[in-house]
């Protein structure tokens, strides 16, 4: 089977990010951050854009034929939008998870 890899432009951004959203649907860290399916789908695209969206502007976003797979690479010197990532994470972590984090940050935990 021949597979063709193409460079993605802003015109393909939604499709490329959609592939990545689907790929991480059962990822433990992604689902810890957004345990409810509706929350995952509402937040994940914004998080991917903040984390690796700069790949589109820098020519390092790719997809395979028919969007069977995709990849976003940040070239040396290109960084994620860390403040946006932090804001997305803070707004999406449920109270239960926020408490878990707070307990992990203390010496004795929340026992």
Buried (B, 14 or more C-beta within 10 A) or exposed (E): EEEEEEEBEEEBBEEBBBBBBEEBEEEEEBBEBBBEEEBBEEBBBBBBBBBBBBBBEEEBBBBBEEBEBBBBEBEEEEEBBEEBBEEBBEEBBBEEBEEBEEEEEEEEEEE
